[in-house]
Amino acid sequence: MSAVQRIELGDAVTNALRDLIFDGTFSPGERLVETELAERFGTSRGPVRDALAELEQSGLVQSINRRGSFVATMTPVDIDELYTLRGSLEALAVERAIDRVGPEEVRRLDGLLAELAAALDSGDRRAVAAADMAFHRSIVELADHRRLLAAWEGLADQTRLVMLELSAVSPETQADVGGHREMLDALAGDEPQLAAAAVRRHLEAARRVMVRRVATGGDDADQTRARRG
């Protein structure tokens, strides 16, 4: 364990643990020990236990009876379910958002795409994932559908975890600047069916890459990077 990271109690423990999972400090399948986490954060075990329970709800942590809590490991089935569900939710979102997208919203979404392109150029995979999430979340918010947004947010932690992996093995697929531009152009052009189709194509491409990545244990992606090098 590293030096104590003193933080406030409550949500801060959850947020700090979430960040440690996202930045790779704790890897998929690694055990999360309450006493060690309490020492790291300078808290009692209570807030840590609450944080583990909350992150289990969001899909980042798995609890195994009599064994403890572990960082979640995503299977090919998990990836498939995540992306196909996102496809349905986000297709509905763009169809509903059409009537709410004006010049100001187009400019804001265009700015988010510029941030995504810049993140891709920088090679910062966390920035790529964050920019990608911001673009998709903004579209879902434009749908003005409270339950739709809640369902999408319920997938957010797992989505970000997968995005970080995807941006490492296939950053072009992750950023897919052209696909995002296609979505925005269809929204701006008042073409809901084209926008929904663009969303589904974008997410299906990412789903295929990640299902193959997880199913092969990363061998395909590693070989591809070796050939490029």
GUFIBA-625073 format. One record per residue (C-alpha): residue number from 0; residue in one letter; y, z, x. Coordinates in steps of 0.05 Angstrom, whole numbers. Layout:
N
R  resi  resn   north      up    east
R   NUM     A       Y       Z       X
...
//
This chain:
229
R  resi  resn   north      up    east
R     0     M       0       0       0
R     1     S      70     -15      23
R     2     A     130      32      23
R     3     V     149      64     -43
R     4     Q     191      21     -89
R     5     R     232      71    -129
R     6     I     251      44    -197
R     7     E     272      70    -265
R     8     L     217      86    -315
R     9     G     202      47    -378
R    10     D     204     -28    -379
R    11     A     223     -30    -305
R    12     V     151     -11    -286
R    13     T     124     -68    -329
R    14     N     174    -117    -300
R    15     A     161     -96    -229
R    16     L      85    -103    -237
R    17     R      94    -170    -271
R    18     D     135    -195    -212
R    19     L      83    -171    -162
R    20     I      30    -211    -199
R    21     F      75    -273    -202
R    22     D      93    -270    -128
R    23     G      20    -265    -108
R    24     T      22    -193     -82
R    25     F     -35    -181    -130
R    26     S     -83    -239    -136
R    27     P    -126    -260    -196
R    28     G    -186    -215    -200
R    29     E    -156    -160    -158
R    30     R    -163     -89    -183
R    31     L    -100     -52    -204
R    32     V    -108      22    -188
R    33     E     -63      69    -228
R    34     T     -55     121    -174
R    35     E     -36      69    -122
R    36     L      14      35    -168
R    37     A      45     102    -187
R    38     E      54     117    -112
R    39     R      84      47    -100
R    40     F     135      55    -157
R    41     G     148     129    -147
R    42     T     127     147    -218
R    43     S      73     186    -253
R    44     R      11     149    -278
R    45     G      37     148    -350
R    46     P      87      92    -342
R    47     V      37      53    -301
R    48     R     -16      60    -355
R    49     D      34      36    -407
R    50     A      53     -24    -363
R    51     L     -20     -43    -354
R    52     A     -30     -40    -429
R    53     E      31     -84    -442
R    54     L      10    -135    -390
R    55     E     -60    -136    -419
R    56     Q     -28    -156    -485
R    57     S      10    -213    -451
R    58     G     -53    -238    -416
R    59     L     -36    -220    -344
R    60     V     -83    -161    -339
R    61     Q    -155    -153    -360
R    62     S    -186     -84    -374
R    63     I    -260     -76    -363
R    64     N    -295     -15    -391
R    65     R    -313      37    -338
R    66     R    -288      -9    -283
R    67     G    -212      -9    -292
R    68     S    -156     -60    -296
R    69     F    -154    -126    -259
R    70     V    -105    -184    -252
R    71     A    -128    -235    -303
R    72     T    -169    -294    -279
R    73     M    -159    -359    -318
R    74     T    -221    -399    -335
R    75     P    -221    -474    -354
R    76     V    -228    -452    -427
R    77     D    -167    -407    -420
R    78     I    -126    -465    -390
R    79     D    -149    -512    -444
R    80     E    -131    -464    -500
R    81     L     -64    -447    -469
R    82     Y     -41    -519    -462
R    83     T     -68    -545    -528
R    84     L     -35    -488    -565
R    85     R      30    -499    -528
R    86     G      25    -573    -547
R    87     S      21    -556    -621
R    88     L      76    -504    -618
R    89     E     124    -546    -577
R    90     A     112    -610    -618
R    91     L     132    -570    -679
R    92     A     192    -543    -641
R    93     V     220    -611    -622
R    94     E     210    -637    -693
R    95     R     250    -579    -720
R    96     A     302    -580    -664
R    97     I     322    -652    -677
R    98     D     373    -633    -731
R    99     R     403    -580    -686
R   100     V     413    -621    -623
R   101     G     485    -644    -614
R   102     P     525    -666    -553
R   103     E     533    -594    -529
R   104     E     458    -580    -532
R   105     V     443    -646    -497
R   106     R     490    -627    -441
R   107     R     458    -559    -434
R   108     L     388    -587    -432
R   109     D     410    -641    -383
R   110     G     437    -586    -338
R   111     L     369    -551    -341
R   112     L     335    -616    -320
R   113     A     383    -621    -261
R   114     E     362    -551    -240
R   115     L     289    -571    -247
R   116     A     299    -632    -202
R   117     A     337    -591    -151
R   118     A     281    -538    -151
R   119     L     230    -593    -139
R   120     D     270    -620     -81
R   121     S     275    -551     -51
R   122     G     200    -540     -51
R   123     D     209    -471     -82
R   124     R     151    -467    -130
R   125     R     177    -404    -164
R   126     A     243    -439    -177
R   127     V     205    -500    -205
R   128     A     165    -456    -253
R   129     A     227    -417    -274
R   130     A     267    -481    -287
R   131     D     210    -512    -325
R   132     M     202    -450    -368
R   133     A     277    -449    -382
R   134     F     277    -521    -407
R   135     H     217    -511    -454
R   136     R     243    -444    -479
R   137     S     310    -474    -496
R   138     I     278    -528    -539
R   139     V     235    -476    -575
R   140     E     297    -434    -587
R   141     L     333    -495    -617
R   142     A     278    -499    -670
R   143     D     309    -437    -701
R   144     H     241    -412    -723
R   145     R     230    -338    -709
R   146     R     155    -337    -715
R   147     L     147    -400    -674
R   148     L     189    -370    -618
R   149     A     149    -305    -621
R   150     A      83    -344    -615
R   151     W     110    -384    -556
R   152     E     136    -321    -521
R   153     G      67    -290    -530
R   154     L      41    -344    -483
R   155     A      99    -339    -434
R   156     D      68    -295    -381
R   157     Q       3    -335    -377
R   158     T      43    -400    -379
R   159     R      86    -378    -320
R   160     L      25    -356    -280
R   161     V      -8    -424    -290
R   162     M      58    -460    -276
R   163     L      62    -425    -208
R   164     E      -7    -449    -190
R   165     L       7    -519    -216
R   166     S      72    -524    -177
R   167     A      32    -505    -114
R   168     V     -23    -557    -122
R   169     S      14    -613    -159
R   170     P      90    -602    -160
R   171     E     103    -672    -186
R   172     T      60    -659    -247
R   173     Q      92    -591    -257
R   174     A     163    -616    -254
R   175     D     149    -683    -287
R   176     V     223    -699    -288
R   177     G     210    -765    -322
R   178     G     169    -733    -378
R   179     H     222    -680    -390
R   180     R     275    -735    -391
R   181     E     234    -772    -443
R   182     M     233    -710    -487
R   183     L     308    -701    -481
R   184     D     324    -775    -494
R   185     A     281    -773    -557
R   186     L     315    -710    -581
R   187     A     384    -739    -567
R   188     G     364    -804    -602
R   189     D     341    -768    -665
R   190     E     269    -791    -656
R   191     P     224    -731    -673
R   192     Q     158    -768    -669
R   193     L     174    -796    -600
R   194     A     197    -727    -577
R   195     A     133    -694    -602
R   196     A      90    -748    -568
R   197     A     128    -738    -503
R   198     V     115    -663    -505
R   199     R      41    -673    -517
R   200     R      35    -724    -460
R   201     H      70    -678    -412
R   202     L      27    -618    -428
R   203     E     -37    -658    -430
R   204     A     -24    -683    -359
R   205     A     -14    -611    -335
R   206     R     -76    -588    -373
R   207     R    -120    -640    -340
R   208     V     -97    -621    -270
R   209     M    -106    -547    -280
R   210     V    -173    -550    -316
R   211     R    -199    -592    -257
R   212     R    -167    -544    -207
R   213     V    -200    -483    -238
R   214     A    -267    -517    -251
R   215     T    -274    -540    -179
R   216     G    -245    -477    -148
R   217     G    -187    -517    -119
R   218     D    -230    -562     -77
R   219     D    -202    -627    -106
R   220     A    -130    -606     -96
R   221     D    -144    -580     -26
R   222     Q    -177    -646      -7
R   223     T    -119    -685     -36
R   224     R     -68    -645       4
R   225     A    -110    -655      67
R   226     R    -110    -730      56
R   227     R     -35    -730      46
R   228     G     -26    -690     110
//
